[in-house]
Amino acid sequence: MNNLSFNLSNYIVTPFFFLLLISGLIGIITFFFLIRFRETPGVKYWLIWQIATAVWAFTYAFEFAATDIETKIMWSKFSYLGIVYCPVSFFFFSLEFSSSERFLNKKFVIALYSIATFFLISPFTNELHFLHWKSFSINPETNATDYVYGPFFWIIFVFSYLTLMTGIIKIFLLYFRLSAFYKKQITLLFIASLIPPIGNLIYVFQINPVPGFDWTPFSFLVTGILIAINISQYQMFDLVPFARNKLIDIIPDGILIIDKSLRIADYNSAMRKLIDKDQKELIGKLAVQVFPHREEFIKEIILHDEYQTEISREFNGEMRHFDVQSTTLYDHHQQQNGCLVVIKDITRRIRAEEGIRLNNIRLTNEIKEKEKLIVDLDAFSHTVAHDLKNMLGAIVSASNLIKSGYGSLPDEDILEINDLINQSATKTMHITKELLTLASVRQQDIQARRIKMQKVVLDSISRLKDIVDRESAQITLPKSWPDVLGYGAWLEEVWINYISNALKYGGTPPVIELGSELTAGGKAKFWIKDNGKGLSGDEMSSLFNKFTRLDTLKAEGTGLGLSIVKRIIEKLNGEVGVESKNIPGEGCTFYFILPLVQS
């Protein structure tokens, strides 16, 4: 290691010596120039490349100038610090520059640099095995070192060229992926990346114009200058693909660049997910080939500087909605160079708006329902208030009579007063029950189920047995009933109201017929016919809409029953109605329609 001490007498200083020193110096300058871009992806590998190149240039300068073989071999060994690290660093640089970051995992980077470091053992231990250099000598004419290479040298040679050429190929393929705006950068970078291997091949195979001189370190000098030009003239590290990798690819919106020839120039990963998976390579394809059903849309975005629309598309059985915006792109000469298309998934927004719309409809219906209830209750309030006032007044008056005549009234009068109290209280309870039924129908949500209508009808008649017997009514029933979707407790209230009205307003004695028939649309119609005097057209039109008694002289109720019927049937997705020819004796036919149970 004493040869490390510098003695000018041991070296021959030539122009090539200074050329190599200048190359190393420029490598150092380039290194410090690139430090300001150190946070940019890929530049950290380029910095290692520049330092390795500078070491290679400096060590080879002293090897080439040295006059004794021991000194030359010593400097040659140190030059391998640049020889093994340069191609590896260039390879990693090309991976990040060409958006191939999936290969740049930590383990892979460490493994490749470890292999390069391991290769340093070969030249530094050559005296033990002579498998790196079989022999070496000084050419007396050129003062260059002549080597006879061993197998270890060729292993390092193959490894270095595999990594270097792979990086060059990645940059070459990038030329066809990016739009015309970036092709100047890629072309210059590609040319720069070819110079080092050409310089090294000239040296290794001894076809250079200066016998024995290794042009490889000098070629890296030229590469560094071209890269510097690329940085200063085209802002290489400020544009695609670095900015693209860190900005465009992390944007969740689909981004597509179409050039002026209507070909796909670039796209991000979010856009790739929106495109047919069967299409492998998209760069360079016509937009109409990639989007075969969007020809008119493509024409629109080219014709307008700014364009916006919304489209819908089905993905995996789910309808999704997208907002599409396009902006025209111009080059440095303000000539149209293509357009940028941004596709944003607005499915959640559309669904939220749809939910708001449905909620608004529901709230509107609820408001209408409440307004309708208010109108109904307003119409009903006069009748109910009057009836309740009369009945409660009768109860109060009767109780006062009993109190004032207590001990002097005969038993017959007391029993008559008691009957009056009982009737008034019963009517009050009946009104209260009807009001509670109306409220429960409006507020309660039920699930419709199969209903055996025959059982519902028989239970309803059984509840009215006392009135039927008292009126000597004749009721005719069919042999069978169709099954429908409904709610048993509510349908029993419907039949009780219909049968009660038939008993009240029918003939003397009442003759009542119940029946059913199938209608179109998978529904069944249930009806009850009486033998009363019938109804006019005006009476039928207002019968279900207002709390109106059919016959105020004969009626005992409040007129609330038919309104309850209408609300029940409508809530069960059915409809109600009445038919009458207004002919005494032929009466009326009240009916309701409900959906049939589907087999």
TIPA-805556 format. One line per field, with one value per residue (C-alpha): x, z, y; residue in one letter. Coordinates in steps of 0.1 Angstrom, whole numbers, plus 5000, padded with zeros to 4 digits. Last residue first. Example, Ala and Ser with C-alpha at 12.3 -4.5 7.8 and 13.67 -1.06 7.14 Angstrom:
u <- (5137 / 5123) .
w <- (5071 / 5078) .
v <- (4989 / 4955) .
r <- (S / A) .
***
This chain:
u <- (4015 / 4009 / 3986 / 3960 / 3964 / 3934 / 3902 / 3874 / 3837 / 3804 / 3773 / 3743 / 3706 / 3683 / 3652 / 3650 / 3669 / 3699 / 3718 / 3746 / 3782 / 3808 / 3845 / 3878 / 3914 / 3943 / 3980 / 3974 / 3978 / 3950 / 3927 / 3932 / 3928 / 3897 / 3881 / 3889 / 3873 / 3842 / 3839 / 3843 / 3807 / 3800 / 3777 / 3740 / 3726 / 3688 / 3681 / 3716 / 3713 / 3745 / 3766 / 3796 / 3832 / 3845 / 3864 / 3849 / 3812 / 3819 / 3816 / 3789 / 3767 / 3770 / 3761 / 3730 / 3729 / 3707 / 3673 / 3685 / 3687 / 3723 / 3753 / 3788 / 3819 / 3853 / 3874 / 3905 / 3938 / 3963 / 3963 / 3928 / 3900 / 3889 / 3855 / 3841 / 3808 / 3786 / 3749 / 3727 / 3690 / 3681 / 3645 / 3635 / 3659 / 3696 / 3710 / 3719 / 3725 / 3744 / 3764 / 3773 / 3783 / 3807 / 3822 / 3826 / 3841 / 3867 / 3875 / 3881 / 3904 / 3925 / 3929 / 3938 / 3965 / 3966 / 3977 / 3949 / 3934 / 3903 / 3869 / 3847 / 3811 / 3797 / 3778 / 3742 / 3732 / 3695 / 3690 / 3664 / 3674 / 3679 / 3696 / 3721 / 3727 / 3735 / 3756 / 3779 / 3811 / 3802 / 3797 / 3833 / 3847 / 3829 / 3843 / 3879 / 3876 / 3864 / 3892 / 3920 / 3948 / 3983 / 4007 / 4012 / 4039 / 4027 / 4037 / 4015 / 4011 / 3980 / 3962 / 3969 / 3955 / 3923 / 3918 / 3923 / 3897 / 3872 / 3877 / 3871 / 3839 / 3827 / 3836 / 3815 / 3786 / 3787 / 3788 / 3757 / 3739 / 3748 / 3738 / 3704 / 3699 / 3706 / 3681 / 3654 / 3664 / 3661 / 3627 / 3613 / 3627 / 3607 / 3625 / 3623 / 3654 / 3679 / 3660 / 3687 / 3715 / 3697 / 3688 / 3723 / 3737 / 3713 / 3722 / 3760 / 3755 / 3733 / 3758 / 3786 / 3764 / 3755 / 3790 / 3805 / 3781 / 3787 / 3824 / 3824 / 3803 / 3822 / 3856 / 3851 / 3855 / 3885 / 3898 / 3896 / 3913 / 3940 / 3944 / 3948 / 3974 / 3991 / 3991 / 4002 / 4031 / 4039 / 4039 / 4062 / 4085 / 4086 / 4092 / 4119 / 4135 / 4134 / 4152 / 4177 / 4185 / 4188 / 4212 / 4232 / 4233 / 4245 / 4272 / 4283 / 4284 / 4304 / 4336 / 4357 / 4370 / 4397 / 4405 / 4436 / 4437 / 4460 / 4488 / 4469 / 4495 / 4505 / 4541 / 4552 / 4526 / 4489 / 4465 / 4427 / 4408 / 4383 / 4359 / 4339 / 4318 / 4311 / 4282 / 4283 / 4257 / 4266 / 4265 / 4303 / 4307 / 4279 / 4284 / 4270 / 4281 / 4282 / 4294 / 4320 / 4340 / 4366 / 4386 / 4359 / 4361 / 4384 / 4362 / 4331 / 4346 / 4356 / 4320 / 4306 / 4329 / 4321 / 4310 / 4344 / 4364 / 4399 / 4396 / 4380 / 4409 / 4434 / 4461 / 4496 / 4497 / 4469 / 4488 / 4468 / 4431 / 4411 / 4408 / 4383 / 4391 / 4380 / 4408 / 4434 / 4420 / 4428 / 4463 / 4471 / 4470 / 4493 / 4495 / 4463 / 4458 / 4434 / 4460 / 4462 / 4473 / 4449 / 4460 / 4438 / 4434 / 4410 / 4403 / 4419 / 4450 / 4480 / 4492 / 4490 / 4510 / 4540 / 4544 / 4535 / 4558 / 4586 / 4575 / 4568 / 4580 / 4601 / 4631 / 4636 / 4633 / 4637 / 4666 / 4684 / 4678 / 4683 / 4714 / 4727 / 4719 / 4739 / 4769 / 4767 / 4766 / 4797 / 4816 / 4804 / 4821 / 4853 / 4851 / 4845 / 4872 / 4898 / 4931 / 4952 / 4955 / 4941 / 4917 / 4897 / 4892 / 4908 / 4878 / 4876 / 4883 / 4859 / 4833 / 4837 / 4832 / 4801 / 4787 / 4792 / 4777 / 4744 / 4728 / 4734 / 4716 / 4687 / 4685 / 4685 / 4657 / 4637 / 4638 / 4629 / 4601 / 4584 / 4560 / 4554 / 4534 / 4549 / 4547 / 4568 / 4599 / 4595 / 4606 / 4641 / 4644 / 4636 / 4660 / 4688 / 4682 / 4683 / 4714 / 4732 / 4720 / 4729 / 4762 / 4774 / 4766 / 4782 / 4814 / 4815 / 4813 / 4838 / 4863 / 4858 / 4866 / 4901 / 4912 / 4946 / 4954 / 4976 / 4981 / 4988 / 5022 / 5015 / 5046 / 5060 / 5027 / 5028 / 5019 / 4990 / 4983 / 4954 / 4934 / 4902 / 4909 / 4945 / 4937 / 4955 / 4970 / 4935 / 4923 / 4914 / 4902 / 4876 / 4865 / 4849 / 4823 / 4808 / 4800 / 4780 / 4762 / 4753 / 4741 / 4717 / 4705 / 4699 / 4678 / 4658 / 4651 / 4640 / 4614 / 4622 / 4606 / 4571 / 4586 / 4586 / 4575 / 4601 / 4622 / 4620 / 4633 / 4659 / 4675 / 4677 / 4696 / 4718 / 4728 / 4736 / 4756 / 4778 / 4783 / 4805 / 4829 / 4830 / 4844 / 4863 / 4886 / 4901 / 4916 / 4929 / 4947 / 4966 / 4972 / 4988 / 5010 / 5023 / 5029 / 5052 / 5049 / 5016 / 4998 / 4970 / 4965 / 4964 / 4937 / 4919 / 4916 / 4902 / 4878 / 4864 / 4860 / 4841 / 4819 / 4811 / 4802 / 4780 / 4762 / 4755 / 4739 / 4719 / 4706 / 4694 / 4679 / 4655 / 4625 / 4630 / 4641 / 4677 / 4669 / 4691 / 4718 / 4719 / 4743 / 4766 / 4769 / 4774 / 4803 / 4818 / 4814 / 4829 / 4859 / 4862 / 4861 / 4886 / 4910 / 4904 / 4912 / 4942 / 4957 / 4947 / 4968 / 4998 / 5015 / 5038 / 5038 / 5063 / 5085 / 5056 / 5056 / 5022 / 5020 / 4995 / 5023 / 5031 / 5000) .
w <- (4938 / 4941 / 4969 / 4954 / 4957 / 4973 / 4961 / 4982 / 4977 / 4988 / 4967 / 4974 / 4977 / 4952 / 4973 / 4965 / 4932 / 4935 / 4909 / 4934 / 4934 / 4961 / 4962 / 4979 / 4967 / 4975 / 4984 / 5021 / 5032 / 5007 / 5022 / 5058 / 5050 / 5030 / 5057 / 5084 / 5063 / 5060 / 5097 / 5108 / 5099 / 5136 / 5143 / 5152 / 5118 / 5112 / 5112 / 5099 / 5070 / 5052 / 5078 / 5066 / 5078 / 5044 / 5016 / 5015 / 5009 / 4989 / 4954 / 4964 / 4978 / 4947 / 4924 / 4945 / 4969 / 4974 / 4992 / 5011 / 5000 / 5008 / 4988 / 5002 / 4980 / 4977 / 4945 / 4940 / 4923 / 4899 / 4874 / 4861 / 4886 / 4905 / 4922 / 4957 / 4976 / 5005 / 5003 / 5028 / 5032 / 5060 / 5074 / 5067 / 5041 / 5045 / 5060 / 5095 / 5088 / 5056 / 5074 / 5102 / 5075 / 5058 / 5091 / 5105 / 5072 / 5073 / 5110 / 5103 / 5074 / 5099 / 5124 / 5095 / 5077 / 5039 / 5009 / 4994 / 4995 / 4974 / 4991 / 4990 / 4994 / 4991 / 5020 / 5023 / 5053 / 5063 / 5091 / 5119 / 5130 / 5166 / 5155 / 5133 / 5160 / 5186 / 5161 / 5152 / 5166 / 5150 / 5117 / 5119 / 5129 / 5099 / 5075 / 5088 / 5086 / 5050 / 5040 / 5048 / 5046 / 5033 / 5047 / 5045 / 5068 / 5091 / 5097 / 5123 / 5122 / 5100 / 5108 / 5145 / 5145 / 5127 / 5151 / 5181 / 5167 / 5161 / 5197 / 5211 / 5191 / 5203 / 5239 / 5237 / 5222 / 5250 / 5276 / 5261 / 5259 / 5295 / 5309 / 5291 / 5304 / 5339 / 5336 / 5325 / 5354 / 5379 / 5364 / 5368 / 5404 / 5415 / 5423 / 5460 / 5476 / 5453 / 5433 / 5431 / 5427 / 5402 / 5382 / 5384 / 5370 / 5341 / 5333 / 5334 / 5312 / 5288 / 5286 / 5279 / 5251 / 5236 / 5239 / 5224 / 5195 / 5188 / 5191 / 5169 / 5142 / 5142 / 5145 / 5115 / 5089 / 5108 / 5113 / 5077 / 5067 / 5093 / 5082 / 5046 / 5057 / 5076 / 5046 / 5023 / 5047 / 5049 / 5011 / 5009 / 5035 / 5015 / 4983 / 5000 / 5014 / 4979 / 4965 / 4994 / 4988 / 4951 / 4959 / 4981 / 4954 / 4929 / 4953 / 4961 / 4923 / 4915 / 4902 / 4886 / 4851 / 4841 / 4804 / 4793 / 4757 / 4727 / 4714 / 4702 / 4692 / 4716 / 4705 / 4738 / 4734 / 4741 / 4760 / 4758 / 4789 / 4795 / 4823 / 4829 / 4860 / 4865 / 4876 / 4886 / 4880 / 4898 / 4881 / 4882 / 4868 / 4848 / 4833 / 4836 / 4820 / 4831 / 4810 / 4809 / 4781 / 4781 / 4750 / 4729 / 4695 / 4708 / 4739 / 4716 / 4691 / 4719 / 4733 / 4698 / 4695 / 4729 / 4722 / 4710 / 4740 / 4736 / 4698 / 4696 / 4716 / 4690 / 4704 / 4710 / 4747 / 4756 / 4760 / 4774 / 4764 / 4779 / 4812 / 4795 / 4809 / 4843 / 4862 / 4838 / 4846 / 4883 / 4873 / 4853 / 4816 / 4788 / 4751 / 4740 / 4703 / 4690 / 4666 / 4686 / 4717 / 4743 / 4779 / 4804 / 4841 / 4862 / 4896 / 4927 / 4923 / 4935 / 4900 / 4888 / 4917 / 4927 / 4896 / 4872 / 4888 / 4882 / 4847 / 4836 / 4846 / 4872 / 4870 / 4833 / 4835 / 4797 / 4792 / 4825 / 4835 / 4800 / 4796 / 4829 / 4817 / 4785 / 4806 / 4828 / 4798 / 4784 / 4816 / 4817 / 4784 / 4800 / 4826 / 4798 / 4773 / 4786 / 4768 / 4758 / 4721 / 4714 / 4684 / 4702 / 4690 / 4719 / 4728 / 4764 / 4755 / 4726 / 4746 / 4775 / 4754 / 4738 / 4772 / 4786 / 4755 / 4753 / 4784 / 4770 / 4737 / 4757 / 4780 / 4749 / 4733 / 4765 / 4771 / 4735 / 4736 / 4765 / 4746 / 4720 / 4745 / 4766 / 4761 / 4730 / 4744 / 4776 / 4757 / 4752 / 4789 / 4800 / 4773 / 4787 / 4822 / 4811 / 4791 / 4823 / 4846 / 4821 / 4812 / 4847 / 4855 / 4822 / 4829 / 4866 / 4855 / 4827 / 4853 / 4875 / 4846 / 4840 / 4818 / 4802 / 4808 / 4790 / 4811 / 4792 / 4790 / 4752 / 4736 / 4765 / 4771 / 4808 / 4819 / 4833 / 4839 / 4847 / 4859 / 4878 / 4884 / 4896 / 4928 / 4958 / 4940 / 4926 / 4961 / 4955 / 4919 / 4930 / 4964 / 4947 / 4932 / 4967 / 4967 / 4934 / 4948 / 4979 / 4957 / 4940 / 4972 / 4990 / 4960 / 4959 / 4996 / 4997 / 4969 / 4937 / 4913 / 4918 / 4911 / 4873 / 4864 / 4837 / 4857 / 4888 / 4869 / 4849 / 4881 / 4895 / 4864 / 4864 / 4900 / 4892 / 4861 / 4881 / 4913 / 4899 / 4877 / 4901 / 4931 / 4905 / 4900 / 4934 / 4919 / 4889 / 4911 / 4928 / 4895 / 4881 / 4911 / 4910 / 4872 / 4874 / 4853 / 4866 / 4843 / 4832 / 4867 / 4880 / 4856 / 4861 / 4898 / 4892 / 4864 / 4884 / 4916 / 4896 / 4880 / 4913 / 4927 / 4897 / 4898 / 4935 / 4928 / 4899 / 4924 / 4948 / 4917 / 4910 / 4928 / 4935 / 4971 / 4959 / 4934 / 4952 / 4953 / 4915 / 4911 / 4939 / 4919 / 4886 / 4902 / 4914 / 4880 / 4864 / 4886 / 4876 / 4839 / 4845 / 4861 / 4831 / 4806 / 4827 / 4824 / 4788 / 4781 / 4795 / 4829 / 4832 / 4868 / 4892 / 4891 / 4903 / 4936 / 4953 / 4983 / 4975 / 4964 / 5000 / 5000) .
v <- (4807 / 4844 / 4855 / 4878 / 4916 / 4934 / 4951 / 4965 / 4966 / 4983 / 4974 / 4996 / 4991 / 4975 / 4981 / 5018 / 5026 / 5049 / 5027 / 5020 / 5011 / 5017 / 5018 / 5008 / 5003 / 4981 / 4984 / 4972 / 5009 / 5018 / 4991 / 5003 / 5040 / 5034 / 5013 / 5039 / 5066 / 5043 / 5039 / 5076 / 5086 / 5091 / 5063 / 5058 / 5065 / 5066 / 5103 / 5113 / 5089 / 5081 / 5099 / 5118 / 5118 / 5129 / 5112 / 5078 / 5089 / 5120 / 5106 / 5081 / 5108 / 5129 / 5100 / 5091 / 5063 / 5032 / 5027 / 4996 / 4960 / 4953 / 4941 / 4933 / 4930 / 4915 / 4920 / 4899 / 4909 / 4893 / 4922 / 4916 / 4908 / 4877 / 4877 / 4878 / 4876 / 4888 / 4892 / 4911 / 4912 / 4936 / 4933 / 4959 / 4972 / 4981 / 5013 / 5001 / 4964 / 4972 / 4998 / 4973 / 4947 / 4972 / 4985 / 4949 / 4938 / 4965 / 4960 / 4923 / 4933 / 4953 / 4924 / 4899 / 4919 / 4915 / 4895 / 4875 / 4840 / 4835 / 4828 / 4797 / 4786 / 4822 / 4838 / 4850 / 4871 / 4875 / 4901 / 4896 / 4931 / 4920 / 4887 / 4906 / 4932 / 4905 / 4885 / 4915 / 4900 / 4866 / 4883 / 4896 / 4862 / 4846 / 4872 / 4868 / 4830 / 4831 / 4855 / 4832 / 4858 / 4853 / 4880 / 4917 / 4931 / 4958 / 4995 / 5012 / 5050 / 5056 / 5024 / 5029 / 5064 / 5054 / 5025 / 5048 / 5072 / 5044 / 5031 / 5066 / 5069 / 5035 / 5043 / 5075 / 5056 / 5030 / 5058 / 5075 / 5042 / 5033 / 5067 / 5065 / 5029 / 5042 / 5070 / 5044 / 5021 / 5051 / 5060 / 5025 / 5022 / 5052 / 5084 / 5097 / 5083 / 5102 / 5127 / 5153 / 5128 / 5106 / 5137 / 5150 / 5117 / 5118 / 5154 / 5145 / 5114 / 5133 / 5161 / 5135 / 5121 / 5155 / 5169 / 5137 / 5138 / 5175 / 5172 / 5141 / 5158 / 5191 / 5174 / 5151 / 5178 / 5192 / 5156 / 5149 / 5182 / 5175 / 5140 / 5151 / 5176 / 5148 / 5126 / 5154 / 5161 / 5124 / 5122 / 5152 / 5136 / 5104 / 5123 / 5143 / 5111 / 5096 / 5127 / 5127 / 5090 / 5097 / 5126 / 5103 / 5076 / 5102 / 5114 / 5079 / 5071 / 5102 / 5084 / 5111 / 5108 / 5134 / 5138 / 5158 / 5169 / 5169 / 5190 / 5221 / 5246 / 5273 / 5272 / 5257 / 5229 / 5232 / 5208 / 5209 / 5202 / 5174 / 5167 / 5134 / 5129 / 5092 / 5070 / 5034 / 5007 / 4974 / 4940 / 4937 / 4972 / 4989 / 5023 / 5057 / 5090 / 5126 / 5155 / 5183 / 5199 / 5227 / 5235 / 5220 / 5201 / 5173 / 5166 / 5164 / 5140 / 5116 / 5117 / 5109 / 5079 / 5065 / 5030 / 5017 / 5032 / 5016 / 5014 / 5049 / 5063 / 5051 / 5029 / 5043 / 5035 / 5010 / 4977 / 4947 / 4952 / 4924 / 4943 / 4968 / 5002 / 5016 / 5000 / 5014 / 5049 / 5045 / 5033 / 5064 / 5072 / 5083 / 5090 / 5073 / 5082 / 5108 / 5122 / 5153 / 5133 / 5118 / 5119 / 5100 / 5104 / 5083 / 5099 / 5083 / 5104 / 5084 / 5077 / 5113 / 5128 / 5108 / 5086 / 5114 / 5139 / 5115 / 5103 / 5129 / 5163 / 5181 / 5157 / 5162 / 5200 / 5201 / 5225 / 5225 / 5188 / 5173 / 5194 / 5181 / 5146 / 5152 / 5164 / 5133 / 5110 / 5127 / 5122 / 5086 / 5082 / 5094 / 5067 / 5041 / 5052 / 5028 / 5036 / 5006 / 5016 / 5051 / 5046 / 5020 / 4984 / 4966 / 4943 / 4955 / 4992 / 4997 / 4977 / 5001 / 5032 / 5017 / 5006 / 5042 / 5060 / 5042 / 5058 / 5093 / 5084 / 5071 / 5102 / 5125 / 5105 / 5102 / 5140 / 5148 / 5122 / 5140 / 5163 / 5136 / 5115 / 5088 / 5050 / 5046 / 5064 / 5044 / 5013 / 5028 / 5038 / 5002 / 4989 / 5011 / 4998 / 4962 / 4970 / 4983 / 4955 / 4927 / 4945 / 4947 / 4911 / 4899 / 4918 / 4907 / 4871 / 4878 / 4891 / 4861 / 4838 / 4852 / 4882 / 4885 / 4922 / 4947 / 4978 / 5010 / 5027 / 5031 / 5017 / 4997 / 4979 / 4972 / 4936 / 4916 / 4879 / 4856 / 4885 / 4877 / 4840 / 4847 / 4828 / 4844 / 4874 / 4882 / 4890 / 4926 / 4919 / 4892 / 4906 / 4936 / 4912 / 4909 / 4946 / 4942 / 4913 / 4933 / 4962 / 4937 / 4922 / 4955 / 4968 / 4936 / 4935 / 4972 / 4968 / 4985 / 4960 / 4975 / 5009 / 5003 / 5038 / 5042 / 5067 / 5045 / 5015 / 5035 / 5048 / 5013 / 5001 / 5032 / 5024 / 4988 / 4998 / 5023 / 5003 / 4975 / 4995 / 5025 / 5007 / 4986 / 5015 / 5007 / 4974 / 4992 / 5017 / 4989 / 4971 / 5002 / 5008 / 4972 / 4974 / 5004 / 5036 / 5050 / 5074 / 5050 / 5038 / 5074 / 5084 / 5051 / 5059 / 5094 / 5084 / 5054 / 5074 / 5101 / 5075 / 5059 / 5093 / 5101 / 5067 / 5070 / 5104 / 5088 / 5063 / 5090 / 5108 / 5081 / 5096 / 5133 / 5141 / 5143 / 5170 / 5197 / 5170 / 5169 / 5198 / 5184 / 5151 / 5169 / 5188 / 5155 / 5139 / 5170 / 5165 / 5129 / 5138 / 5166 / 5140 / 5117 / 5144 / 5155 / 5120 / 5117 / 5149 / 5131 / 5130 / 5099 / 5087 / 5072 / 5103 / 5124 / 5105 / 5102 / 5079 / 5051 / 5029 / 5022 / 5000) .
r <- (S / Q / V / L / P / L / I / F / Y / F / T / C / G / E / G / P / I / N / K / S / E / V / G / V / E / G / N / L / K / E / I / I / R / K / V / I / S / L / G / L / G / T / G / E / A / K / L / T / D / L / R / T / F / K / N / F / L / S / S / M / E / D / G / S / L / G / K / G / N / D / K / I / W / F / K / A / K / G / G / A / T / L / E / S / G / L / E / I / V / P / P / T / G / G / Y / K / L / A / N / S / I / Y / N / I / W / V / E / E / L / W / A / G / Y / G / L / V / D / P / W / S / K / P / L / T / I / Q / A / S / E / R / D / V / I / D / K / L / R / S / I / S / D / L / V / V / K / Q / M / K / I / R / R / A / Q / I / D / Q / Q / R / V / S / A / L / T / L / L / E / K / T / I / H / M / T / K / T / A / S / Q / N / I / L / D / N / I / E / L / I / D / E / D / P / L / S / G / Y / G / S / K / I / L / N / S / A / S / V / I / A / G / L / M / N / K / L / D / H / A / V / T / H / S / F / A / D / L / D / V / I / L / K / E / K / E / K / I / E / N / T / L / R / I / N / N / L / R / I / G / E / E / A / R / I / R / R / T / I / D / K / I / V / V / L / C / G / N / Q / Q / Q / H / H / D / Y / L / T / T / S / Q / V / D / F / H / R / M / E / G / N / F / E / R / S / I / E / T / Q / Y / E / D / H / L / I / I / E / K / I / F / E / E / R / H / P / F / V / Q / V / A / L / K / G / I / L / E / K / Q / D / K / D / I / L / K / R / M / A / S / N / Y / D / A / I / R / L / S / K / D / I / I / L / I / G / D / P / I / I / D / I / L / K / N / R / A / F / P / V / L / D / F / M / Q / Y / Q / S / I / N / I / A / I / L / I / G / T / V / L / F / S / F / P / T / W / D / F / G / P / V / P / N / I / Q / F / V / Y / I / L / N / G / I / P / P / I / L / S / A / I / F / L / L / T / I / Q / K / K / Y / F / A / S / L / R / F / Y / L / L / F / I / K / I / I / G / T / M / L / T / L / Y / S / F / V / F / I / I / W / F / F / P / G / Y / V / Y / D / T / A / N / T / E / P / N / I / S / F / S / K / W / H / L / F / H / L / E / N / T / F / P / S / I / L / F / F / T / A / I / S / Y / L / A / I / V / F / K / K / N / L / F / R / E / S / S / S / F / E / L / S / F / F / F / F / S / V / P / C / Y / V / I / G / L / Y / S / F / K / S / W / M / I / K / T / E / I / D / T / A / A / F / E / F / A / Y / T / F / A / W / V / A / T / A / I / Q / W / I / L / W / Y / K / V / G / P / T / E / R / F / R / I / L / F / F / F / T / I / I / G / I / L / G / S / I / L / L / L / F / F / F / P / T / V / I / Y / N / S / L / N / F / S / L / N / N / M) .
***
